[in-house]
């Protein structure tokens, strides 16, 4: 039995739809600017950029239905609705054709962002961590396990604030679809069970404030809801 200098924290987990068992989270990878319209609204050309990645800590993950405190050090706090990919098998340098074999399931998530801190870091050529990787910045709804080899490649993805729809797109608009994302990411490191991938957000991102009710969903994968506290 291993002795620790203090009790290790409880591993972060995500609920699984229709099951009592939960999905343990190992790492959270995020894809930047993976919808053309969103890339343009961020001032970038989507036709010239290969995919790039950043990360959030595993313990940034929280369940749908929670109240997320308005974070410190920002006055421009944004929502970003995203398709979540949950990895269930280990692989390194996997081909695009075999990439979907790694997927345990899919879900709906929100990449919460301190946009002012992100832009400040971007403009100075610094990492995005302070804008993206803060506490409770990755709400994720229950995952839906892959059944009968069915992987979502199309379907509406949307987000609303206080009932007003702000983001409304289709998964077919992903610049780099899920098989490409998994394959490219696996070239840099070994993907393992428990890894999550947030695949990017459509256009329409914007600010939220204390008291806002944020809801969203993806066809076939259910909905997510959080309140800003």
C-alpha positions in Angstrom: 0.0 0.0 0.0 1.4 3.4 -1.0 1.7 6.1 1.6 0.9 9.7 0.6 1.8 13.0 2.4 -1.9 13.9 2.1 -4.9 12.1 0.7 -5.0 12.1 -3.1 -7.9 14.0 -4.6 -10.9 12.1 -5.9 -10.4 11.6 -9.7 -12.6 13.9 -11.8 -15.3 12.0 -13.7 -18.1 12.5 -16.3 -21.6 11.0 -16.0 -22.5 8.3 -18.6 -26.1 8.5 -20.0 -28.2 5.6 -18.7 -25.5 4.1 -16.5 -24.4 4.5 -12.8 -20.7 4.1 -13.7 -18.9 7.3 -14.5 -16.1 8.0 -17.0 -12.8 8.8 -15.2 -11.1 11.9 -16.8 -7.3 11.7 -17.5 -6.7 14.7 -19.7 -8.7 17.3 -21.6 -7.5 18.4 -25.0 -9.1 21.3 -26.8 -9.0 22.1 -30.6 -8.7 25.8 -31.4 -10.7 27.5 -34.2 -12.2 24.4 -35.7 -15.3 26.0 -37.4 -14.6 28.4 -40.2 -17.1 31.1 -39.2 -15.7 31.1 -35.6 -12.1 31.4 -36.9 -13.2 34.4 -38.9 -14.9 36.1 -35.9 -11.6 35.6 -34.0 -9.8 37.4 -36.8 -8.1 34.3 -38.4 -8.2 32.6 -41.8 -9.5 29.0 -41.4 -8.2 28.0 -44.8 -4.6 28.5 -43.9 -4.2 27.1 -40.4 -3.7 23.4 -39.5 -5.4 22.3 -36.3 -3.8 23.4 -33.0 -4.4 22.2 -29.5 -4.4 23.5 -25.9 -5.4 21.8 -22.7 -7.5 22.2 -19.6 -6.8 20.4 -16.3 -8.9 17.3 -15.7 -10.4 18.8 -12.6 -11.8 21.7 -14.6 -14.6 19.2 -15.6 -18.0 19.7 -13.9 -21.4 18.2 -14.5 -24.3 19.7 -16.3 -26.7 21.4 -14.0 -24.2 23.1 -11.8 -23.8 26.7 -10.9 -20.4 27.9 -12.2 -19.0 30.9 -10.2 -18.1 33.9 -12.3 -14.3 33.6 -12.4 -11.9 36.1 -11.0 -9.6 38.4 -13.1 -12.0 38.8 -16.0 -14.6 41.2 -17.3 -15.2 39.3 -20.6 -16.4 35.8 -19.7 -17.5 33.7 -22.8 -19.3 30.5 -23.6 -18.3 28.1 -26.4 -20.5 25.0 -27.1 -18.5 21.9 -28.2 -18.8 18.3 -29.2 -16.9 16.1 -26.7 -15.0 13.0 -27.7 -14.2 10.5 -25.0 -11.3 8.1 -25.7 -11.6 4.5 -24.5 -8.6 2.8 -26.0 -4.9 3.5 -26.1 -3.1 4.3 -29.3 -0.2 6.3 -30.7 0.2 7.6 -34.3 -3.1 6.1 -35.4 -4.4 6.5 -38.9 -7.4 8.6 -39.8 -9.2 5.4 -41.0 -8.7 3.6 -37.6 -9.1 6.6 -35.4 -12.8 6.1 -34.5 -12.0 2.7 -33.0 -10.5 4.6 -30.0 -13.8 6.4 -29.2 -15.8 5.4 -26.1 -18.5 7.9 -26.6 -19.6 11.5 -27.3 -21.1 14.3 -25.3 -22.0 18.0 -25.1 -19.6 20.4 -23.4 -19.0 24.1 -22.9 -15.5 25.6 -23.1 -15.8 28.5 -20.7 -13.2 31.2 -21.5 -11.8 34.3 -19.9 -11.6 36.0 -23.3 -9.8 39.1 -22.2 -7.0 37.0 -20.7 -6.9 34.8 -23.7 -6.6 37.7 -26.1 -3.9 39.4 -23.9 -1.9 36.2 -23.9 -2.4 35.6 -27.7 -1.3 39.2 -28.5 1.8 38.8 -26.5 2.6 35.3 -27.9 2.1 33.7 -24.5 0.2 30.4 -23.6 -3.6 30.6 -23.3 -3.7 28.8 -19.9 -5.0 31.7 -17.8 -7.8 32.3 -20.3 -8.8 28.7 -20.7 -7.6 26.4 -17.9 -9.3 27.8 -14.8 -11.5 26.2 -12.2 -14.8 24.7 -13.4 -14.1 25.8 -17.0 -15.3 22.6 -18.7 -18.9 21.7 -17.9 -19.8 18.4 -19.7 -23.2 16.7 -19.9 -23.5 12.9 -19.7 -21.6 11.0 -22.3 -23.3 8.7 -24.8 -21.5 5.5 -25.4 -20.9 4.5 -29.1 -23.6 2.0 -30.1 -23.5 -0.2 -33.2 -20.6 1.8 -34.7 -22.6 5.0 -34.9 -20.5 8.1 -34.7 -22.0 11.6 -35.1 -20.8 13.3 -38.2 -23.7 15.7 -38.7 -26.4 17.2 -36.6 -27.3 20.6 -35.1 -25.1 22.0 -32.4 -26.5 25.0 -30.5 -26.2 27.2 -27.4 -28.7 29.7 -25.9 -28.3 32.3 -23.1 -31.5 32.9 -21.1 -33.4 31.2 -23.9 -32.0 33.3 -26.7 -30.1 31.2 -29.3 -26.5 32.5 -29.7 -24.7 29.6 -31.5 -26.5 27.5 -34.1 -24.5 25.3 -36.6 -24.0 21.7 -37.8 -21.3 19.2 -37.0 -20.7 19.0 -40.8 -19.1 22.5 -40.5 -16.1 21.2 -38.5 -12.9 22.1 -40.5 -11.2 19.0 -39.0 -13.7 16.2 -38.4 -13.3 13.8 -35.4 -11.2 11.2 -37.2 -8.7 13.8 -38.3 -8.5 15.4 -34.9 -7.8 12.0 -33.2 -5.2 11.0 -35.8 -3.3 14.4 -35.7 -3.4 14.5 -31.9 -2.1 11.0 -31.6 1.0 11.9 -33.6 2.3 14.0 -30.7 1.4 11.8 -27.7 -0.1 8.5 -26.7 -3.9 8.8 -26.3 -5.2 6.7 -23.4 -8.6 5.8 -21.9 -10.0 8.8 -20.0 -8.7 11.4 -22.4 -11.4 13.9 -23.5 -11.2 16.1 -26.7 -13.2 19.3 -27.0 -13.5 19.6 -30.7 -14.0 23.4 -31.2 -16.9 25.8 -31.2 -19.1 27.4 -33.9 -19.5 31.1 -34.5 -21.6 33.2 -32.1 -19.5 33.2 -29.0 -20.2 36.0 -26.6 -20.1 37.3 -23.0 -22.1 35.9 -20.1 -22.7 37.5 -16.7 -23.8 36.5 -13.2 -27.3 35.0 -13.2 -27.3 33.9 -16.8 -28.8 30.5 -17.7 -26.7 28.8 -20.4 -28.2 25.9 -22.3 -27.1 24.0 -25.3 -27.2 20.7 -27.1 -26.2 18.4 -30.0 -28.7 16.3 -32.0 -28.7 12.8 -30.6 -26.4 13.6 -27.6 -28.8 15.5 -25.4 -28.4 18.9 -23.7 -26.4 20.7 -21.2 -27.4 23.5 -18.8 -25.4 25.7 -16.3 -26.1 28.8 -14.4 -23.5 31.5 -13.9 -23.2 32.3 -10.2 
